[in-house]
Amino acid sequence: MKKMIVALLITSLLIAGCGGAPMEENNNNGGSSDQASDAQPTPSADAITLSVNSAWAEGNSLLFNVQDFADKVYEKTDGTVNVVWGGGPEAIPPFQLVEALRNGVVDIAWTAHTYNVSNVPVLEAMKLVDAETMRETGGFDFINELYQERLNSHYIAASTNGLTYNLYTKDPIESLDDFSGLTIRSTPAYQAFVEALGAGVVNMDPGEAYQALERNVIQGYGWPSVGVTDFGWQEVSEYIIQPAFYNVDVAIIMSDNAWSQLDENQQRAIMEAGLEVEQEAMAHYEKAIAEEVDILTNEGMSQNILPDDVAERFLTLAYEEAWASVMKDDPDNAALLQEYTRYEP
């Protein structure tokens, strides 16, 4: 735990200082990856087509690497597997994707582990883990087994590896006591933490937050460290609270129905493509977060860097509250996951 806190503190300080494959219709998806190589495999006449259904609309910044994943799968399978866009929440609402996965209605879900906790409660802790550590310790395989057993699906990769959360407020924060009396727009991912800080919470659609901030119905919000400008919230809030916390837990999940259509080489290629996307996401978000901070500060926001002792209490509270919640809901699997993540209270 102390190692994770130190890493997040260092990251926050650093930030303070500073085509030929399928899915062509999705090439402009919020900072998309580089174009595919000019030398693409010739498509097979009997190629398998797999559709991606997402919890977010096409073009959302959380989907920046969907096209890259499709390109990699296409290349690694010599054109025998095509990954195409199947639709966003307008096709299947986010919280219904899990049942679509279980029933084999969708091939690939680009979704959040958090949306699947009603079936696998320990997935709530995936925001607390590091993707690289999970690969090293066998934690990835553990989560994959849970997906197979309970949701008839396979965990392919953590597609937002490196993307954190921040709190953003209208007023400066100098101590944790300053959160008392504030109302913060929240989600289940960090609601327990915000409540532990002493703030009130409101769950509302992101599209409603601008007006709520403008009218002072809420005095702050939580959001991934990239994407505030998508909603224009920098116009109605003042401070980026540092350090950042947690990891955004977007994942690539494939249904058993789709997996079983693939031969062993194709399955291996899918996993390799997922791993590469996961690893490349870290560098992408390191750059994207720094760019986001530059944009927000240039448009009038300020970084509110908590003093070291306050920052340590802030992060300790964030992780203790989250782990306590998971331990209550799924104690056995939570204890196992803590071992895989090398968590030290």
VOSE-436624 format. One record per residue (C-alpha): residue in one letter; x, y, z. Coordinates in Angstrom, 2 decimals, decimal comma, always signed. Example, Ala and Ser with C-alpha at 12.3 -4.5 7.8 and 13.67 -1.06 7.14 Angstrom:
<atoms>
ATOM   aa         u         v         w
ATOM    A    +12,30     -4,50     +7,80
ATOM    S    +13,67     -1,06     +7,14
</atoms>
This chain:
<atoms>
ATOM   aa         u         v         w
ATOM    M     +0,00     +0,00     +0,00
ATOM    K     +2,78     +2,44     +0,90
ATOM    K     +4,53     +1,70     -2,41
ATOM    M     +1,33     +2,50     -4,32
ATOM    I     +0,83     +5,75     -2,41
ATOM    V     +4,42     +6,83     -3,09
ATOM    A     +4,02     +6,01     -6,79
ATOM    L     +0,82     +8,06     -7,07
ATOM    L     +2,38    +10,97     -5,23
ATOM    I     +5,41    +10,95     -7,54
ATOM    T     +3,17    +10,74    -10,61
ATOM    S     +1,11    +13,70     -9,44
ATOM    L     +4,23    +15,77     -8,86
ATOM    L     +5,56    +14,92    -12,32
ATOM    I     +2,27    +15,97    -13,89
ATOM    A     +2,32    +19,18    -11,89
ATOM    G     +5,70    +19,99    -13,43
ATOM    C     +5,12    +19,40    -16,71
ATOM    G     -6,08     +1,84    -41,51
ATOM    G     -6,28     -1,21    -43,70
ATOM    A     -7,88     -3,45    -41,07
ATOM    P    -11,63     -3,51    -40,32
ATOM    M    -13,48     -0,91    -38,21
ATOM    E    -12,67     +1,90    -40,62
ATOM    E    -15,78     +3,74    -39,44
ATOM    N    -14,16     +4,04    -36,00
ATOM    N    -10,83     +5,60    -37,00
ATOM    N    -11,61     +8,93    -35,34
ATOM    N    -12,33     +7,64    -31,87
ATOM    G    -10,92    +10,23    -29,54
ATOM    G     -7,16    +10,24    -30,06
ATOM    S     -7,00     +7,02    -32,04
ATOM    S     -3,83     +5,02    -32,41
ATOM    D     -1,48     +5,29    -35,37
ATOM    Q     -2,73     +4,02    -38,68
ATOM    A     -2,18     +0,38    -39,44
ATOM    S     +0,78     -0,70    -41,51
ATOM    D     +0,43     -0,35    -45,28
ATOM    A     +1,22     -4,04    -45,64
ATOM    Q     -1,93     -5,74    -44,36
ATOM    P     -2,66     -9,44    -44,74
ATOM    T     -5,07    -10,42    -47,47
ATOM    P     -8,47    -11,13    -45,87
ATOM    S     -9,47    -14,78    -45,82
ATOM    A    -12,60    -15,69    -47,78
ATOM    D    -14,00    -17,40    -44,69
ATOM    A    -12,67    -14,92    -42,11
ATOM    I    -14,40    -14,75    -38,73
ATOM    T    -15,98    -11,40    -37,91
ATOM    L    -16,23    -10,33    -34,26
ATOM    S    -18,22     -7,27    -33,18
ATOM    V    -17,24     -4,90    -30,37
ATOM    N    -20,06     -3,51    -28,24
ATOM    S    -19,07     -0,74    -25,88
ATOM    A    -20,43     +0,88    -22,75
ATOM    W    -19,48     +4,23    -24,32
ATOM    A    -20,42     +5,93    -27,55
ATOM    E    -18,13     +5,74    -30,53
ATOM    G    -15,57     +8,55    -30,31
ATOM    N    -15,32     +8,51    -26,50
ATOM    S    -11,74     +8,98    -25,30
ATOM    L    -11,94     +5,69    -23,37
ATOM    L    -12,10     +3,94    -26,74
ATOM    F     -8,91     +5,45    -28,16
ATOM    N     -7,32     +2,04    -28,76
ATOM    V    -10,26     +0,06    -30,17
ATOM    Q     -9,04     +0,52    -33,73
ATOM    D     -5,50     -0,39    -32,70
ATOM    F     -6,76     -3,61    -31,15
ATOM    A     -8,67     -4,44    -34,33
ATOM    D     -5,59     -3,77    -36,45
ATOM    K     -3,41     -5,98    -34,26
ATOM    V     -5,90     -8,86    -34,30
ATOM    Y     -6,24     -8,61    -38,07
ATOM    E     -2,48     -8,67    -38,59
ATOM    K     -1,67    -11,36    -36,02
ATOM    T     -4,32    -13,71    -37,44
ATOM    D     -3,20    -13,12    -41,04
ATOM    G     -6,56    -11,60    -41,88
ATOM    T     -8,59    -14,54    -40,59
ATOM    V    -10,27    -12,55    -37,78
ATOM    N    -11,95     -9,19    -38,39
ATOM    V    -12,91     -7,02    -35,41
ATOM    V    -15,65     -4,53    -36,29
ATOM    W    -17,66     -1,91    -34,41
ATOM    G    -20,96     -3,28    -33,13
ATOM    G    -22,37     -0,28    -31,27
ATOM    G    -22,31     +1,73    -28,08
ATOM    P    -24,87     +2,28    -25,32
ATOM    E    -27,50     +3,16    -27,91
ATOM    A    -27,41     -0,52    -28,92
ATOM    I    -27,01     -2,16    -25,50
ATOM    P    -27,10     -0,10    -22,26
ATOM    P    -23,86     -0,36    -20,22
ATOM    F    -25,28     -2,37    -17,33
ATOM    Q    -26,94     -4,84    -19,73
ATOM    L    -23,69     -5,69    -21,50
ATOM    V    -22,82     -8,21    -18,80
ATOM    E    -25,89    -10,32    -19,55
ATOM    A    -25,26    -10,00    -23,27
ATOM    L    -21,77    -11,38    -22,62
ATOM    R    -23,02    -14,21    -20,47
ATOM    N    -25,59    -15,22    -23,07
ATOM    G    -23,22    -14,86    -26,02
ATOM    V    -25,30    -12,09    -27,60
ATOM    V    -22,17     -9,96    -28,07
ATOM    D    -18,73    -11,09    -29,17
ATOM    I    -16,52     -8,53    -27,44
ATOM    A    -17,53     -6,08    -24,73
ATOM    W    -15,44     -2,94    -24,21
ATOM    T    -16,74     -2,18    -20,76
ATOM    A    -15,77     -1,57    -17,13
ATOM    H    -15,23     -4,26    -14,52
ATOM    T    -17,33     -2,05    -12,24
ATOM    Y    -20,39     -2,70    -14,40
ATOM    N    -20,09     -6,44    -13,70
ATOM    V    -19,89     -6,43     -9,89
ATOM    S    -23,46     -7,67     -9,43
ATOM    N    -22,24    -11,00    -10,81
ATOM    V    -18,64    -10,93     -9,59
ATOM    P    -18,39     -8,61     -6,55
ATOM    V    -14,59     -8,73     -6,30
ATOM    L    -14,35     -6,92     -9,64
ATOM    E    -15,03     -3,73     -7,68
ATOM    A    -11,38     -3,99     -6,61
ATOM    M    -10,01     -3,90    -10,16
ATOM    K     -9,72     -0,12     -9,86
ATOM    L     -7,19     -0,76     -7,07
ATOM    V     -4,82     -3,02     -8,97
ATOM    D     -1,88     -2,51    -11,28
ATOM    A     -2,12     -4,32    -14,62
ATOM    E     +1,58     -5,17    -14,79
ATOM    T     +1,61     -6,62    -11,29
ATOM    M     -1,48     -8,68    -12,06
ATOM    R     +0,27    -10,20    -15,07
ATOM    E     +3,40    -10,97    -13,03
ATOM    T     +1,68    -12,62    -10,07
ATOM    G     -1,05    -14,63    -11,78
ATOM    G     -3,76    -12,19    -10,77
ATOM    F     -4,78    -11,75    -14,40
ATOM    D     -5,41    -15,51    -14,71
ATOM    F     -7,40    -15,44    -11,47
ATOM    I     -9,74    -12,76    -12,82
ATOM    N     -9,97    -14,54    -16,16
ATOM    E    -11,08    -17,72    -14,37
ATOM    L    -13,81    -15,80    -12,54
ATOM    Y    -15,07    -14,39    -15,83
ATOM    Q    -15,12    -17,87    -17,35
ATOM    E    -16,89    -19,45    -14,38
ATOM    R    -19,52    -16,78    -13,76
ATOM    L    -19,97    -14,86    -16,99
ATOM    N    -19,11    -17,40    -19,71
ATOM    S    -16,45    -15,07    -21,02
ATOM    H    -12,72    -14,36    -21,20
ATOM    Y    -10,76    -11,40    -19,84
ATOM    I     -8,52    -10,14    -22,65
ATOM    A     -6,86     -6,96    -21,37
ATOM    A     -7,00     -3,78    -19,28
ATOM    S     -7,43     -1,20    -22,03
ATOM    T     -7,12     +1,94    -19,88
ATOM    N     -3,97     +0,87    -18,06
ATOM    G     -2,41     +4,04    -16,64
ATOM    L     -5,56     +6,18    -16,50
ATOM    T     -6,35     +7,46    -13,01
ATOM    Y     -9,13     +9,48    -11,34
ATOM    N     -9,07    +12,95     -9,84
ATOM    L    -11,45    +15,03     -7,79
ATOM    Y    -12,20    +18,52     -9,09
ATOM    T    -13,70    +21,32     -6,98
ATOM    K    -14,92    +24,89     -7,13
ATOM    D    -13,08    +25,83     -3,92
ATOM    P     -9,51    +25,12     -2,79
ATOM    I     -8,72    +22,18     -0,53
ATOM    E     -5,97    +22,46     +2,07
ATOM    S     -6,99    +19,71     +4,48
ATOM    L     -9,34    +16,76     +4,41
ATOM    D    -11,71    +18,74     +6,64
ATOM    D    -12,32    +21,08     +3,72
ATOM    F    -14,35    +18,36     +2,00
ATOM    S    -16,92    +18,50     +4,79
ATOM    G    -20,07    +20,23     +3,63
ATOM    L    -19,30    +19,88     -0,07
ATOM    T    -21,55    +17,95     -2,42
ATOM    I    -19,59    +15,96     -4,98
ATOM    R    -20,90    +14,37     -8,17
ATOM    S    -19,81    +10,76     -7,77
ATOM    T    -20,14     +7,23     -9,12
ATOM    P    -20,09     +3,89     -7,29
ATOM    A    -16,39     +3,58     -8,22
ATOM    Y    -15,37     +6,18     -5,65
ATOM    Q    -18,54     +7,02     -3,73
ATOM    A    -17,39     +5,32     -0,50
ATOM    F    -14,15     +7,31     -0,61
ATOM    V    -15,91    +10,64     -1,16
ATOM    E    -18,29     +9,90     +1,70
ATOM    A    -15,33     +9,00     +3,93
ATOM    L    -13,87    +12,42     +3,15
ATOM    G    -17,00    +13,91     +4,71
ATOM    A    -18,60    +15,16     +1,52
ATOM    G    -22,13    +14,50     +0,37
ATOM    V    -22,53    +12,60     -2,87
ATOM    V    -24,89    +12,94     -5,81
ATOM    N    -25,10    +10,43     -8,63
ATOM    M    -26,10    +12,18    -11,83
ATOM    D    -25,61    +11,83    -15,55
ATOM    P    -22,42    +13,60    -16,68
ATOM    G    -24,52    +15,72    -18,99
ATOM    E    -26,29    +17,22    -15,97
ATOM    A    -23,14    +18,15    -14,06
ATOM    Y    -22,35    +21,42    -15,88
ATOM    Q    -25,61    +23,05    -14,87
ATOM    A    -25,36    +21,59    -11,36
ATOM    L    -21,92    +23,17    -10,96
ATOM    E    -23,12    +26,44    -12,46
ATOM    R    -26,02    +26,59     -9,99
ATOM    N    -23,85    +25,41     -7,08
ATOM    V    -26,01    +22,32     -6,57
ATOM    I    -22,69    +20,47     -6,49
ATOM    Q    -19,32    +21,94     -5,61
ATOM    G    -17,16    +19,30     -7,23
ATOM    Y    -17,00    +16,03     -9,10
ATOM    G    -14,86    +12,99     -9,67
ATOM    W    -13,75    +12,01    -13,15
ATOM    P    -10,95    +10,19    -14,94
ATOM    S     -7,80    +12,30    -15,29
ATOM    V     -8,62    +12,74    -18,99
ATOM    G    -11,97    +13,93    -20,33
ATOM    V    -13,04    +16,96    -18,29
ATOM    T    -12,96    +19,11    -21,41
ATOM    D    -15,41    +16,75    -23,13
ATOM    F    -18,11    +18,32    -20,95
ATOM    G    -16,71    +21,84    -20,56
ATOM    W    -16,50    +21,48    -16,78
ATOM    Q    -13,34    +23,58    -16,69
ATOM    E    -15,65    +26,55    -17,24
ATOM    V    -17,52    +25,96    -13,97
ATOM    S    -14,86    +24,50    -11,65
ATOM    E    -11,52    +25,81    -10,44
ATOM    Y     -9,28    +23,17     -8,89
ATOM    I     -7,72    +19,84     -9,90
ATOM    I     -7,11    +18,01     -6,64
ATOM    Q     -3,78    +16,19     -6,66
ATOM    P     -2,81    +13,42     -6,11
ATOM    A     -4,82    +11,28     -8,48
ATOM    F     -6,15     +7,95     -7,22
ATOM    Y     -7,34     +4,50     -8,38
ATOM    N     -7,19     +3,19    -11,94
ATOM    V    -10,00     +3,43    -14,49
ATOM    D    -10,97     -0,22    -14,97
ATOM    V    -12,02     -0,42    -18,62
ATOM    A    -11,53     -3,96    -19,92
ATOM    I    -11,80     -6,01    -23,09
ATOM    I    -13,99     -9,07    -22,48
ATOM    M    -14,85    -11,77    -25,03
ATOM    S    -17,83    -14,12    -24,78
ATOM    D    -17,32    -17,88    -24,74
ATOM    N    -19,51    -18,08    -27,82
ATOM    A    -17,04    -15,94    -29,78
ATOM    W    -13,96    -17,52    -28,19
ATOM    S    -15,06    -21,02    -29,18
ATOM    Q    -15,20    -20,00    -32,86
ATOM    L    -11,44    -19,43    -32,85
ATOM    D     -8,69    -21,99    -33,20
ATOM    E     -5,76    -22,00    -30,75
ATOM    N     -3,58    -19,77    -32,92
ATOM    Q     -6,35    -17,20    -33,26
ATOM    Q     -7,04    -17,28    -29,53
ATOM    R     -3,35    -16,75    -28,86
ATOM    A     -3,32    -13,83    -31,30
ATOM    I     -6,27    -12,21    -29,52
ATOM    M     -4,47    -12,44    -26,18
ATOM    E     -1,24    -11,08    -27,65
ATOM    A     -3,09     -8,15    -29,21
ATOM    G     -4,76     -7,43    -25,88
ATOM    L     -1,47     -7,50    -23,99
ATOM    E     +0,14     -5,10    -26,46
ATOM    V     -2,79     -2,69    -26,23
ATOM    E     -2,62     -2,88    -22,44
ATOM    Q     +1,11     -2,14    -22,36
ATOM    E     +0,89     +0,70    -24,88
ATOM    A     -1,95     +2,35    -22,95
ATOM    M     +0,41     +3,30    -20,11
ATOM    A     +2,54     +5,55    -22,33
ATOM    H     -0,56     +6,94    -24,03
ATOM    Y     -2,15     +8,02    -20,75
ATOM    E     +1,06     +9,39    -19,27
ATOM    K     +1,13    +11,81    -22,20
ATOM    A     -2,65    +12,36    -22,32
ATOM    I     -2,92    +13,22    -18,62
ATOM    A     -0,09    +15,75    -18,86
ATOM    E     -1,74    +17,31    -21,92
ATOM    E     -5,10    +17,44    -20,11
ATOM    V     -3,55    +19,29    -17,18
ATOM    D     -1,96    +21,79    -19,57
ATOM    I     -5,29    +22,40    -21,29
ATOM    L     -7,21    +22,81    -18,03
ATOM    T     -4,66    +25,17    -16,49
ATOM    N     -4,47    +27,22    -19,70
ATOM    E     -8,25    +27,59    -19,52
ATOM    G     -8,21    +28,87    -15,96
ATOM    M     -8,11    +25,90    -13,61
ATOM    S     -5,35    +25,44    -11,02
ATOM    Q     -3,68    +22,35     -9,66
ATOM    N     -4,48    +21,97     -5,97
ATOM    I     -1,54    +19,87     -4,77
ATOM    L     -2,24    +18,61     -1,27
ATOM    P     +0,59    +18,87     +1,28
ATOM    D     +2,53    +15,61     +1,62
ATOM    D     +0,98    +14,56     +4,93
ATOM    V     -2,54    +15,39     +3,73
ATOM    A     -1,93    +13,63     +0,41
ATOM    E     -0,81    +10,48     +2,21
ATOM    R     -3,95    +10,44     +4,37
ATOM    F     -6,05    +11,16     +1,27
ATOM    L     -4,67     +8,13     -0,59
ATOM    T     -4,67     +5,86     +2,44
ATOM    L     -8,34     +6,64     +2,99
ATOM    A     -9,11     +6,05     -0,69
ATOM    Y     -7,63     +2,55     -0,71
ATOM    E     -8,68     +1,48     +2,78
ATOM    E    -12,31     +2,41     +2,14
ATOM    A    -12,37     +0,65     -1,23
ATOM    W    -10,77     -2,55     +0,04
ATOM    A    -13,05     -2,60     +3,08
ATOM    S    -16,08     -2,43     +0,80
ATOM    V    -14,85     -5,32     -1,36
ATOM    M    -13,88     -7,41     +1,67
ATOM    K    -17,42     -7,01     +2,98
ATOM    D    -19,04     -8,10     -0,30
ATOM    D    -16,66    -10,90     -1,36
ATOM    P    -14,17    -11,64     +1,45
ATOM    D    -12,60    -14,83     +0,08
ATOM    N    -11,88    -13,55     -3,41
ATOM    A    -10,89    -10,13     -2,07
ATOM    A     -8,28    -11,74     +0,17
ATOM    L     -6,90    -13,67     -2,80
ATOM    L     -6,80    -10,55     -4,93
ATOM    Q     -4,91     -8,68     -2,23
ATOM    E     -2,25    -11,38     -2,38
ATOM    Y     -2,02    -11,09     -6,16
ATOM    T     -1,70     -7,31     -5,93
ATOM    R     +0,84     -7,46     -3,07
ATOM    Y     -1,41     -5,13     -1,10
ATOM    E     +0,06     -3,97     +2,21
ATOM    P     -2,41     -2,18     +4,49
</atoms>
